[in-house]
């Protein structure tokens, strides 16, 4: 009897102990996260051996930076190469630990990690995220960057640098700039009897070409219109808009917008030029598979299309009665609130490295992203680059959409994406969809 | 007698020690989050956890005027009302054939069980690829036999039925295993007696098998209903709540408000969680009253 009791007590103790140990180690992990990489990095720092973790804390020489970003595509590999090269060559003893994750995941982890002081030392994400983070006091004000790091701000296009400013303060350093282009498949143009070197320039031409390029028997579509995105380029082309960020005004309910949406519904529902209900990634795949003749998307398509061996052209977004525009975006390096001064200084050094013409040139040439450094624009190699020169015209029509506005993502998710989805799928008449969206817009703007 | 009394407290203390590990885990993952979400639902709080203020019942008032909550509630019930009968019914029908112990039925049972051990995420991705209207295998086969352009997960009217079918396919093996175990426990003398009386397969199934396993059936119905009302992974992976929010379930909407759409309103998301908790509690109570108890009666 006694033996049994002892045994059961012993087992219970072991069970409790192990479960507590499980919790304990988890707790330890979290706060130490900022310093932990010194250990997890050890394979890379093999020569330094056992004293590597000490070096970080005591001598203050080696700095390890945790760096999160959302570059899950092929551009992420190029980014990793650049970061690896920086780790090897920098003379400041800085090691960058890069962690790539989907944007969804990053947006879940980052705010919580900032609130609990376990955030990475710097982050690279879309400029549309800056404003919400700033309004929650979660990013470091880095207005001193240009002076402290010694980088000439005037060497960069103003509209690109501006994307990282909120209320006159700098919260990020630009990393890349992009607008939406119109991609077209030259082989499909030829097969449809169209000139492979003349992309559509107006909305009428776009519709006309799209119909000619659609062949449902071959599952070939003229124009991919994913339902998970917004089409500001079309609204702007006819002189419409969504909202005025300065005055918090709802601009949706206009004749211009109605006209555009009717045109869009006719194109998608009656003329059936787009595959039904596709997502952005679906459209990417179909463009690469040659199932889609035209598609509006950012520079990140270029590598995939080249790899797939598609003969394609890049044109500016089409013009309507008011001209042609294209929504601009970009990515910036930002520093989460609470990053200590040493790490911040080290992050500045990497940001400065990124802003050298050497790195910017490699990034633009290998990824097809527009050049926004004035000295780099003079570079003959850049001027003779076929892709880069073809996008320079398409880049000029970039227009900012709700950037720096803290409600931007809510407007997209709750108002604009559902609006375009209803119009493109034909679920509601354009007028009804617009009325509903306008009400939703009032609700979002009213919550400010 | 006195000896027994002395002994008991000790025994109980040991018992508490034994359940302590699972209590710790349950507290960390269930009880504390449950309490926390109750508290958070009464606050104005976003994911940045800055400027937290007391909101009273504001989040709950907002919830009842939000048409997406109504839509999500409808979708969750739509899913549950069709998924549970499909999964349990399918398992029940197949039990008739596989509730014997020979090589063939054992192979069949493990085959049916296989999808259940796979992760819903992986299966969701596989199915959404197979059903993709542009590159999927199933629409391709259908087009070969003359049925054209069915876009299962992209069609607003077909998306939910498709998600239901995939979920039932994945889950029925588990239900089948439970039911089969129950059927094998029924005394064979009952079947022998029925054979003597000249009862056919169907009659035996209705009059012996079903009453014999009714407690297990009702257990399956209750657990499947609870998990169905919490449906999330399959819609998240296969449809993201779309098209046109037709597959946006309550949990999917909670996730959207809390983690996908700025301002990442945790207070509001928690209020919807509390709302879902209450719904599930009511449904469970009703089921317990009318299904579980009946099952127990039938057993007596």
Contacts between the chains, C-beta under 8 A, distances in Angstrom:
chain1	res1	chain2	res2	distance
A	5	B	10	7.9
A	5	B	14	7.5
A	8	B	14	5.7
A	8	B	18	7.6
A	9	B	14	6.7
A	9	B	17	7.3
A	11	B	18	8.0
A	12	B	14	6.5
A	12	B	17	3.8
A	12	B	18	5.3
A	12	B	20	7.3
A	13	B	17	7.5
A	15	B	18	7.3
A	15	B	20	7.5
A	15	B	21	4.6
A	16	B	17	6.6
A	16	B	20	5.2
A	16	B	21	5.8
A	16	B	24	7.9
A	18	B	21	7.6
A	19	B	20	7.7
A	19	B	21	4.1
A	19	B	24	5.4
A	19	B	25	6.7
A	20	B	24	7.3
A	23	B	24	7.0
A	23	B	28	7.1
A	104	B	259	7.7
A	104	B	260	6.8
A	107	B	259	7.0
A	107	B	260	7.6
A	107	B	264	7.8
A	108	B	47	7.8
A	108	B	259	4.8
A	111	B	46	7.8
A	111	B	47	4.1
A	111	B	48	4.8
A	111	B	49	7.7
A	111	B	264	6.5
A	112	B	47	6.4
A	112	B	49	7.8
A	114	B	48	7.0
A	115	B	47	7.9
A	115	B	48	6.1
A	115	B	49	4.2
A	115	B	50	7.6
A	132	B	262	4.5
A	132	B	263	6.6
A	133	B	48	7.7
A	136	B	46	6.8
A	136	B	48	3.6
A	136	B	50	5.1
A	136	B	51	8.0
A	136	B	263	8.0
A	137	B	48	7.6
A	137	B	50	5.7
A	138	B	48	5.4
A	138	B	50	7.5
A	219	B	134	6.5
A	227	B	242	7.3
A	227	B	243	6.9
A	228	B	240	7.9
A	228	B	242	7.5
A	275	B	133	7.1
A	275	B	134	5.8
A	276	B	133	7.0
A	276	B	151	5.4
A	276	B	154	5.5
A	276	B	155	7.4
A	277	B	151	6.6
A	277	B	154	3.7
A	277	B	155	7.2
A	277	B	156	7.9
A	277	B	242	7.5
A	277	B	243	4.9
A	278	B	134	7.7
A	278	B	154	7.2
A	279	B	240	7.8
A	282	B	132	7.6
A	282	B	134	7.1
A	285	B	135	7.2
A	286	B	134	6.0
A	289	B	135	7.4
A	291	B	134	6.4
A	406	B	262	7.4
A	406	B	263	7.5
A	407	B	262	7.7
A	408	B	262	7.7
A	409	B	261	6.3
A	409	B	262	4.2
A	410	B	261	5.8
A	410	B	262	5.5
A	410	B	263	6.7
A	413	B	256	7.7
A	413	B	260	7.2
A	413	B	261	4.4
A	414	B	261	6.8
A	418	B	244	7.8
A	418	B	245	7.7
A	421	B	242	7.5
A	421	B	243	7.2
A	421	B	244	6.2
A	422	B	244	6.8
A	425	B	156	7.1
A	425	B	243	6.5
A	425	B	244	6.5
A	427	B	156	6.7
A	427	B	244	5.2
